Amino acid sequence: MRKRLFFAGVDGGGTRTEACVTDAAGFVLGRGSDGPGNVYTVGGQQAMVRAVESALTEALANSSLRAESLSGICVGLAGVGRTEDEHEAQGVLQSLWPETPLMVTEDSRTALAAALGGESGIVVIAGTGSNCLGKNGGIYISRGGWGALLGDDGSAYAIGLVGLREGIKVYEGLRHEQSMLMERIGLRLGVAKPRDLIPTLAAMSTAEIASLAQVVFAAANAGDELAIAIVDDAAHSLAQLTAKVAGLLSLDAPQVAMVGGCFRNEIYVTRYSKLLEPLLPQARVSLSDTPPCEGAARIARLDYRKRQRGMF
């Protein structure tokens, strides 16, 4: 009887870390989750390692399996975009499961694998952070993904932060339109006076600031013109990234998969799709409903097959 093969995939995002265990056919046997898994926003490498270990331990328990049963693990991490980052994270995580082949890659690769399988196309990510990655055959090109301080335009963090900044301008009379943003943000944070935002925000994490994007989306849905403008500007930034990646890869009619919490808001899906149309009129745009951790498990399965072929 042939030995059954099992694989694990982990997706460490800016807000949440999710893990799954699959069989060789990709059927999910168990899932687990924990907090943020971005090396640069969750208190360093230790916190990331704890989140990955906790999520995968839960997925294994829900699968009634032990780590020793796995034939491969792939971990996709937000904030890991350079080879030296991947090697460092891989070394630390490998020490948790020393007997199991483990690989680390950036979370956009796992999202692409989940959304499109092995097909060419583009994944645009708008969660706590943002990124855009395209594939044409064996060639990968990305744009964005610079992190909260340098960019991440179109992300929940950027939308939340712009909502705060523009709301303050309205409060100070520097913008003439009316807006409910400051009132709604104050209610969300339990802040009575705008000036009280200063110490409140100083104690907030990137993920907590990103959660304010939901206030902006809700205000936009209620017809707040300032909130609508913020959503449009964010969606336009992502549309430009997508069109740039498509051009660099010579993809005239690519599949474009939308991934991340921002795209759970219908207004964002609608605005992004509409703003992309004149830039990339033949694109086929859809929401991905496959969790990126399943893309990570798929990468682990493919890596196992490559290793097996190399042995013979």
TORKOL-4160 file (C-alpha; in steps of 0.2 Angstrom, whole numbers, padded with zeros to 4 digits, m for minus):
312
<pt num="1" X="0000" Y="0000" Z="0000"/>
<pt num="2" X="0007" Y="0017" Z="m0005"/>
<pt num="3" X="0010" Y="0029" Z="0009"/>
<pt num="4" X="m0002" Y="0043" Z="0010"/>
<pt num="5" X="0005" Y="0060" Z="0008"/>
<pt num="6" X="0000" Y="0076" Z="0018"/>
<pt num="7" X="0006" Y="0094" Z="0015"/>
<pt num="8" X="0004" Y="0110" Z="0025"/>
<pt num="9" X="0002" Y="0128" Z="0019"/>
<pt num="10" X="0003" Y="0144" Z="0030"/>
<pt num="11" X="m0002" Y="0162" Z="0025"/>
<pt num="12" X="0005" Y="0175" Z="0036"/>
<pt num="13" X="m0004" Y="0191" Z="0033"/>
<pt num="14" X="m0003" Y="0208" Z="0041"/>
<pt num="15" X="m0019" Y="0205" Z="0051"/>
<pt num="16" X="m0021" Y="0186" Z="0052"/>
<pt num="17" X="m0011" Y="0170" Z="0050"/>
<pt num="18" X="m0020" Y="0155" Z="0042"/>
<pt num="19" X="m0015" Y="0137" Z="0040"/>
<pt num="20" X="m0021" Y="0122" Z="0032"/>
<pt num="21" X="m0017" Y="0103" Z="0030"/>
<pt num="22" X="m0021" Y="0094" Z="0013"/>
<pt num="23" X="m0019" Y="0077" Z="0006"/>
<pt num="24" X="m0009" Y="0074" Z="m0010"/>
<pt num="25" X="m0025" Y="0079" Z="m0021"/>
<pt num="26" X="m0027" Y="0096" Z="m0012"/>
<pt num="27" X="m0042" Y="0091" Z="m0001"/>
<pt num="28" X="m0041" Y="0101" Z="0015"/>
<pt num="29" X="m0041" Y="0090" Z="0030"/>
<pt num="30" X="m0040" Y="0104" Z="0044"/>
<pt num="31" X="m0037" Y="0122" Z="0046"/>
<pt num="32" X="m0030" Y="0134" Z="0060"/>
<pt num="33" X="m0027" Y="0152" Z="0063"/>
<pt num="34" X="m0018" Y="0165" Z="0073"/>
<pt num="35" X="m0014" Y="0183" Z="0073"/>
<pt num="36" X="m0003" Y="0194" Z="0062"/>
<pt num="37" X="0012" Y="0186" Z="0052"/>
<pt num="38" X="0021" Y="0201" Z="0045"/>
<pt num="39" X="0039" Y="0201" Z="0051"/>
<pt num="40" X="0040" Y="0220" Z="0051"/>
<pt num="41" X="0023" Y="0224" Z="0059"/>
<pt num="42" X="0020" Y="0212" Z="0073"/>
<pt num="43" X="0034" Y="0214" Z="0085"/>
<pt num="44" X="0048" Y="0206" Z="0075"/>
<pt num="45" X="0052" Y="0188" Z="0070"/>
<pt num="46" X="0047" Y="0180" Z="0087"/>
<pt num="47" X="0029" Y="0185" Z="0085"/>
<pt num="48" X="0029" Y="0179" Z="0067"/>
<pt num="49" X="0036" Y="0162" Z="0072"/>
<pt num="50" X="0023" Y="0161" Z="0086"/>
<pt num="51" X="0009" Y="0165" Z="0074"/>
<pt num="52" X="0015" Y="0152" Z="0061"/>
<pt num="53" X="0018" Y="0139" Z="0074"/>
<pt num="54" X="0001" Y="0141" Z="0083"/>
<pt num="55" X="m0009" Y="0141" Z="0066"/>
<pt num="56" X="m0001" Y="0126" Z="0059"/>
<pt num="57" X="m0002" Y="0116" Z="0076"/>
<pt num="58" X="m0021" Y="0120" Z="0076"/>
<pt num="59" X="m0022" Y="0114" Z="0058"/>
<pt num="60" X="m0013" Y="0098" Z="0062"/>
<pt num="61" X="m0024" Y="0095" Z="0077"/>
<pt num="62" X="m0040" Y="0097" Z="0067"/>
<pt num="63" X="m0033" Y="0085" Z="0054"/>
<pt num="64" X="m0029" Y="0072" Z="0067"/>
<pt num="65" X="m0011" Y="0072" Z="0061"/>
<pt num="66" X="0007" Y="0075" Z="0068"/>
<pt num="67" X="0020" Y="0086" Z="0060"/>
<pt num="68" X="0030" Y="0071" Z="0056"/>
<pt num="69" X="0016" Y="0065" Z="0044"/>
<pt num="70" X="0019" Y="0080" Z="0033"/>
<pt num="71" X="0029" Y="0078" Z="0017"/>
<pt num="72" X="0031" Y="0097" Z="0014"/>
<pt num="73" X="0027" Y="0114" Z="0022"/>
<pt num="74" X="0026" Y="0131" Z="0013"/>
<pt num="75" X="0024" Y="0147" Z="0022"/>
<pt num="76" X="0019" Y="0163" Z="0013"/>
<pt num="77" X="0024" Y="0179" Z="0023"/>
<pt num="78" X="0019" Y="0197" Z="0021"/>
<pt num="79" X="0034" Y="0208" Z="0021"/>
<pt num="80" X="0046" Y="0194" Z="0014"/>
<pt num="81" X="0051" Y="0201" Z="m0003"/>
<pt num="82" X="0070" Y="0198" Z="m0003"/>
<pt num="83" X="0080" Y="0182" Z="m0005"/>
<pt num="84" X="0089" Y="0185" Z="0012"/>
<pt num="85" X="0073" Y="0188" Z="0021"/>
<pt num="86" X="0066" Y="0171" Z="0015"/>
<pt num="87" X="0082" Y="0162" Z="0020"/>
<pt num="88" X="0082" Y="0169" Z="0037"/>
<pt num="89" X="0064" Y="0166" Z="0040"/>
<pt num="90" X="0066" Y="0148" Z="0033"/>
<pt num="91" X="0080" Y="0144" Z="0044"/>
<pt num="92" X="0070" Y="0150" Z="0060"/>
<pt num="93" X="0054" Y="0141" Z="0055"/>
<pt num="94" X="0063" Y="0125" Z="0049"/>
<pt num="95" X="0070" Y="0123" Z="0067"/>
<pt num="96" X="0052" Y="0120" Z="0073"/>
<pt num="97" X="0049" Y="0106" Z="0061"/>
<pt num="98" X="0067" Y="0100" Z="0057"/>
<pt num="99" X="0062" Y="0083" Z="0049"/>
<pt num="100" X="0050" Y="0091" Z="0037"/>
<pt num="101" X="0055" Y="0100" Z="0021"/>
<pt num="102" X="0050" Y="0118" Z="0023"/>
<pt num="103" X="0050" Y="0133" Z="0011"/>
<pt num="104" X="0046" Y="0151" Z="0013"/>
<pt num="105" X="0040" Y="0163" Z="0000"/>
<pt num="106" X="0031" Y="0180" Z="m0001"/>
<pt num="107" X="0013" Y="0180" Z="0002"/>
<pt num="108" X="0009" Y="0186" Z="m0015"/>
<pt num="109" X="0015" Y="0170" Z="m0022"/>
<pt num="110" X="0004" Y="0159" Z="m0012"/>
<pt num="111" X="m0011" Y="0171" Z="m0016"/>
<pt num="112" X="m0007" Y="0169" Z="m0034"/>
<pt num="113" X="m0006" Y="0150" Z="m0033"/>
<pt num="114" X="m0022" Y="0149" Z="m0023"/>
<pt num="115" X="m0032" Y="0161" Z="m0035"/>
<pt num="116" X="m0025" Y="0155" Z="m0052"/>
<pt num="117" X="m0017" Y="0138" Z="m0049"/>
<pt num="118" X="m0003" Y="0136" Z="m0062"/>
<pt num="119" X="m0011" Y="0147" Z="m0074"/>
<pt num="120" X="m0004" Y="0164" Z="m0080"/>
<pt num="121" X="m0013" Y="0180" Z="m0074"/>
<pt num="122" X="m0012" Y="0193" Z="m0060"/>
<pt num="123" X="m0017" Y="0193" Z="m0042"/>
<pt num="124" X="m0020" Y="0210" Z="m0034"/>
<pt num="125" X="m0020" Y="0210" Z="m0015"/>
<pt num="126" X="m0028" Y="0223" Z="m0004"/>
<pt num="127" X="m0028" Y="0218" Z="0014"/>
<pt num="128" X="m0019" Y="0226" Z="0028"/>
<pt num="129" X="m0006" Y="0229" Z="0015"/>
<pt num="130" X="m0006" Y="0229" Z="m0004"/>
<pt num="131" X="0003" Y="0221" Z="m0018"/>
<pt num="132" X="0001" Y="0215" Z="m0036"/>
<pt num="133" X="0010" Y="0200" Z="m0044"/>
<pt num="134" X="0008" Y="0193" Z="m0061"/>
<pt num="135" X="0014" Y="0177" Z="m0070"/>
<pt num="136" X="0016" Y="0173" Z="m0088"/>
<pt num="137" X="0023" Y="0156" Z="m0090"/>
<pt num="138" X="0038" Y="0155" Z="m0079"/>
<pt num="139" X="0041" Y="0174" Z="m0077"/>
<pt num="140" X="0035" Y="0183" Z="m0062"/>
<pt num="141" X="0034" Y="0202" Z="m0060"/>
<pt num="142" X="0027" Y="0212" Z="m0045"/>
<pt num="143" X="0023" Y="0230" Z="m0041"/>
<pt num="144" X="0019" Y="0238" Z="m0025"/>
<pt num="145" X="0021" Y="0229" Z="m0008"/>
<pt num="146" X="0032" Y="0242" Z="0000"/>
<pt num="147" X="0025" Y="0241" Z="0017"/>
<pt num="148" X="0015" Y="0254" Z="0027"/>
<pt num="149" X="0028" Y="0267" Z="0028"/>
<pt num="150" X="0033" Y="0267" Z="0010"/>
<pt num="151" X="0017" Y="0264" Z="0001"/>
<pt num="152" X="0004" Y="0250" Z="0001"/>
<pt num="153" X="m0007" Y="0262" Z="m0009"/>
<pt num="154" X="m0025" Y="0254" Z="m0010"/>
<pt num="155" X="m0023" Y="0244" Z="0006"/>
<pt num="156" X="m0034" Y="0245" Z="0021"/>
<pt num="157" X="m0020" Y="0253" Z="0031"/>
<pt num="158" X="m0018" Y="0267" Z="0018"/>
<pt num="159" X="m0037" Y="0269" Z="0017"/>
<pt num="160" X="m0039" Y="0270" Z="0036"/>
<pt num="161" X="m0024" Y="0283" Z="0037"/>
<pt num="162" X="m0030" Y="0294" Z="0023"/>
<pt num="163" X="m0048" Y="0293" Z="0031"/>
<pt num="164" X="m0040" Y="0300" Z="0047"/>
<pt num="165" X="m0030" Y="0313" Z="0038"/>
<pt num="166" X="m0044" Y="0320" Z="0027"/>
<pt num="167" X="m0056" Y="0319" Z="0041"/>
<pt num="168" X="m0045" Y="0330" Z="0051"/>
<pt num="169" X="m0044" Y="0343" Z="0037"/>
<pt num="170" X="m0063" Y="0344" Z="0037"/>
<pt num="171" X="m0063" Y="0347" Z="0056"/>
<pt num="172" X="m0050" Y="0361" Z="0054"/>
<pt num="173" X="m0059" Y="0369" Z="0040"/>
<pt num="174" X="m0046" Y="0365" Z="0027"/>
<pt num="175" X="m0058" Y="0356" Z="0016"/>
<pt num="176" X="m0075" Y="0363" Z="0013"/>
<pt num="177" X="m0086" Y="0348" Z="0010"/>
<pt num="178" X="m0096" Y="0340" Z="0024"/>
<pt num="179" X="m0091" Y="0323" Z="0030"/>
<pt num="180" X="m0096" Y="0310" Z="0043"/>
<pt num="181" X="m0078" Y="0303" Z="0044"/>
<pt num="182" X="m0072" Y="0311" Z="0060"/>
<pt num="183" X="m0088" Y="0307" Z="0069"/>
<pt num="184" X="m0088" Y="0289" Z="0064"/>
<pt num="185" X="m0069" Y="0286" Z="0067"/>
<pt num="186" X="m0072" Y="0294" Z="0085"/>
<pt num="187" X="m0086" Y="0282" Z="0088"/>
<pt num="188" X="m0076" Y="0268" Z="0082"/>
<pt num="189" X="m0061" Y="0272" Z="0093"/>
<pt num="190" X="m0071" Y="0279" Z="0108"/>
<pt num="191" X="m0063" Y="0296" Z="0106"/>
<pt num="192" X="m0074" Y="0311" Z="0111"/>
<pt num="193" X="m0062" Y="0325" Z="0104"/>
<pt num="194" X="m0052" Y="0325" Z="0089"/>
<pt num="195" X="m0036" Y="0330" Z="0098"/>
<pt num="196" X="m0038" Y="0314" Z="0108"/>
<pt num="197" X="m0034" Y="0304" Z="0093"/>
<pt num="198" X="m0015" Y="0308" Z="0095"/>
<pt num="199" X="m0012" Y="0297" Z="0110"/>
<pt num="200" X="m0024" Y="0284" Z="0104"/>
<pt num="201" X="m0016" Y="0282" Z="0087"/>
<pt num="202" X="0001" Y="0281" Z="0095"/>
<pt num="203" X="m0004" Y="0265" Z="0104"/>
<pt num="204" X="m0012" Y="0257" Z="0089"/>
<pt num="205" X="m0004" Y="0244" Z="0078"/>
<pt num="206" X="m0004" Y="0244" Z="0059"/>
<pt num="207" X="m0018" Y="0231" Z="0059"/>
<pt num="208" X="m0028" Y="0242" Z="0071"/>
<pt num="209" X="m0026" Y="0257" Z="0059"/>
<pt num="210" X="m0030" Y="0246" Z="0044"/>
<pt num="211" X="m0047" Y="0242" Z="0053"/>
<pt num="212" X="m0052" Y="0260" Z="0051"/>
<pt num="213" X="m0054" Y="0256" Z="0032"/>
<pt num="214" X="m0071" Y="0248" Z="0036"/>
<pt num="215" X="m0077" Y="0265" Z="0043"/>
<pt num="216" X="m0072" Y="0273" Z="0027"/>
<pt num="217" X="m0081" Y="0260" Z="0017"/>
<pt num="218" X="m0096" Y="0262" Z="0027"/>
<pt num="219" X="m0096" Y="0281" Z="0025"/>
<pt num="220" X="m0094" Y="0279" Z="0006"/>
<pt num="221" X="m0109" Y="0267" Z="0006"/>
<pt num="222" X="m0119" Y="0280" Z="0015"/>
<pt num="223" X="m0115" Y="0293" Z="0002"/>
<pt num="224" X="m0101" Y="0303" Z="0010"/>
<pt num="225" X="m0093" Y="0311" Z="m0004"/>
<pt num="226" X="m0076" Y="0312" Z="0004"/>
<pt num="227" X="m0076" Y="0294" Z="0009"/>
<pt num="228" X="m0081" Y="0290" Z="m0009"/>
<pt num="229" X="m0066" Y="0300" Z="m0016"/>
<pt num="230" X="m0054" Y="0291" Z="m0004"/>
<pt num="231" X="m0061" Y="0274" Z="m0010"/>
<pt num="232" X="m0059" Y="0279" Z="m0028"/>
<pt num="233" X="m0042" Y="0285" Z="m0026"/>
<pt num="234" X="m0036" Y="0269" Z="m0018"/>
<pt num="235" X="m0045" Y="0258" Z="m0031"/>
<pt num="236" X="m0037" Y="0268" Z="m0045"/>
<pt num="237" X="m0019" Y="0265" Z="m0037"/>
<pt num="238" X="m0022" Y="0247" Z="m0038"/>
<pt num="239" X="m0029" Y="0248" Z="m0056"/>
<pt num="240" X="m0013" Y="0257" Z="m0061"/>
<pt num="241" X="m0002" Y="0243" Z="m0053"/>
<pt num="242" X="m0012" Y="0230" Z="m0061"/>
<pt num="243" X="m0011" Y="0238" Z="m0078"/>
<pt num="244" X="0008" Y="0240" Z="m0076"/>
<pt num="245" X="0011" Y="0222" Z="m0072"/>
<pt num="246" X="0000" Y="0217" Z="m0086"/>
<pt num="247" X="0011" Y="0228" Z="m0098"/>
<pt num="248" X="0027" Y="0222" Z="m0092"/>
<pt num="249" X="0022" Y="0203" Z="m0094"/>
<pt num="250" X="0013" Y="0207" Z="m0111"/>
<pt num="251" X="m0003" Y="0201" Z="m0104"/>
<pt num="252" X="m0017" Y="0209" Z="m0115"/>
<pt num="253" X="m0032" Y="0199" Z="m0108"/>
<pt num="254" X="m0026" Y="0192" Z="m0091"/>
<pt num="255" X="m0036" Y="0184" Z="m0078"/>
<pt num="256" X="m0036" Y="0196" Z="m0063"/>
<pt num="257" X="m0040" Y="0189" Z="m0046"/>
<pt num="258" X="m0044" Y="0201" Z="m0032"/>
<pt num="259" X="m0038" Y="0195" Z="m0015"/>
<pt num="260" X="m0039" Y="0202" Z="0003"/>
<pt num="261" X="m0051" Y="0210" Z="0015"/>
<pt num="262" X="m0054" Y="0226" Z="0006"/>
<pt num="263" X="m0062" Y="0216" Z="m0008"/>
<pt num="264" X="m0075" Y="0210" Z="0004"/>
<pt num="265" X="m0083" Y="0227" Z="0002"/>
<pt num="266" X="m0094" Y="0227" Z="m0014"/>
<pt num="267" X="m0090" Y="0246" Z="m0017"/>
<pt num="268" X="m0072" Y="0242" Z="m0018"/>
<pt num="269" X="m0074" Y="0228" Z="m0030"/>
<pt num="270" X="m0085" Y="0239" Z="m0041"/>
<pt num="271" X="m0074" Y="0254" Z="m0041"/>
<pt num="272" X="m0058" Y="0244" Z="m0044"/>
<pt num="273" X="m0066" Y="0234" Z="m0059"/>
<pt num="274" X="m0073" Y="0250" Z="m0067"/>
<pt num="275" X="m0057" Y="0260" Z="m0065"/>
<pt num="276" X="m0047" Y="0245" Z="m0072"/>
<pt num="277" X="m0058" Y="0244" Z="m0088"/>
<pt num="278" X="m0051" Y="0258" Z="m0098"/>
<pt num="279" X="m0033" Y="0253" Z="m0093"/>
<pt num="280" X="m0035" Y="0235" Z="m0097"/>
<pt num="281" X="m0051" Y="0233" Z="m0106"/>
<pt num="282" X="m0049" Y="0214" Z="m0110"/>
<pt num="283" X="m0045" Y="0209" Z="m0092"/>
<pt num="284" X="m0056" Y="0195" Z="m0084"/>
<pt num="285" X="m0058" Y="0201" Z="m0066"/>
<pt num="286" X="m0065" Y="0190" Z="m0052"/>
<pt num="287" X="m0064" Y="0188" Z="m0034"/>
<pt num="288" X="m0054" Y="0173" Z="m0027"/>
<pt num="289" X="m0063" Y="0163" Z="m0014"/>
<pt num="290" X="m0048" Y="0151" Z="m0012"/>
<pt num="291" X="m0038" Y="0155" Z="0004"/>
<pt num="292" X="m0020" Y="0159" Z="0001"/>
<pt num="293" X="m0015" Y="0145" Z="0013"/>
<pt num="294" X="m0022" Y="0133" Z="0001"/>
<pt num="295" X="m0010" Y="0141" Z="m0012"/>
<pt num="296" X="0004" Y="0138" Z="0000"/>
<pt num="297" X="0000" Y="0120" Z="0002"/>
<pt num="298" X="m0001" Y="0118" Z="m0017"/>
<pt num="299" X="0017" Y="0125" Z="m0019"/>
<pt num="300" X="0022" Y="0113" Z="m0005"/>
<pt num="301" X="0015" Y="0098" Z="m0016"/>
<pt num="302" X="0023" Y="0105" Z="m0032"/>
<pt num="303" X="0040" Y="0106" Z="m0022"/>
<pt num="304" X="0038" Y="0088" Z="m0016"/>
<pt num="305" X="0036" Y="0082" Z="m0034"/>
<pt num="306" X="0051" Y="0091" Z="m0040"/>
<pt num="307" X="0061" Y="0084" Z="m0026"/>
<pt num="308" X="0055" Y="0066" Z="m0030"/>
<pt num="309" X="0059" Y="0068" Z="m0049"/>
<pt num="310" X="0077" Y="0074" Z="m0043"/>
<pt num="311" X="0079" Y="0058" Z="m0034"/>
<pt num="312" X="0077" Y="0047" Z="m0049"/>
